[in-house]
Amino acid sequence: MSSRTLSPASRTAATASPTAPPRSFLWSRRIFLTLLTGFVLVPVYVMISSSLKPLADVTGTFRWLPSSVTIRPYIDIWSTVPLAKYFVNSLIVAGAATVCSVVIAVFSAYAVSRYNFRGKRVFTVTVLSTQMFPGILFLLPLFLIYVNIGNATGLALFGSRGGLILTYLTFSLPFSIWMLIGYFDSVPRDLDEAAMVDGCGPLGALFRVVVPAAIPGIVAVSVYAFMTAWGEVLFASVMTNDTTRTLAVGLQGYSTLNDVYWNQIMAASLVVSVPVVAGFLLLQRYLVAGLTAGAVK
């Protein structure tokens, strides 16, 4: 019988793969993904709806649909606390930590990936093992180091943006190095040799050949370092003062002894999430490629 005379149901059954998953699995997957989507989106909806309500509606009985909508919380967040100053501090600290982390990680990962030297394995294991320790373990040692350096040299690391940038490098740099090592290993060494044959030195081969080929991995490292510094709370709450406070800590200013401005907290949380979400959406293609390419040669 010709395939043209088959009914649609028979044609589907004839072309179905014998290894296709059963329908029960497909429906279970759909139900699970639907529940997971609701689990993720419901808190986002509550945050958005609460940011558009007057304070009396937020502190009262919760309603899924606001009785009145106002954008006043988005206006008041800038005057209740110096949010703009915290925003600038976070941009400077996160941006500088990202740039320093990427630059140092590129040189370190390239050296480990392309050269053999004494202690190479120890260095790699040490870099990776630092991710095993919780951040709070380094809080008191770094605090004492910064205070002692300030007393001995007059260099103000404690309570400064520079000290916070160095602090963020302690836990973003090891992961960045380890990740770029795997990505540089996936770049063929023939490209380096071809560049050197054309007259490039090691640095020329790095910047003209390897770095352009490793853009997805570098972008992934940049996104990781920026997101880590942007939302960090523990070190920022101890290593900063009123002048250098970042957004993650500054949001606590909406909670006073007399009241908690829940609608402004929700509005400010959405505002401070915009740079990270926008950057992730713009660089998502490079981020996924960078995270996966280093695992497969």
Salt bridges, closest charged atoms under 4 A:
ASP76 OD1 - ARG72 NE 3.07
ASP192 OD2 - ARG114 NE 2.94
ASP242 OD1 - ARG245 NH2 2.71
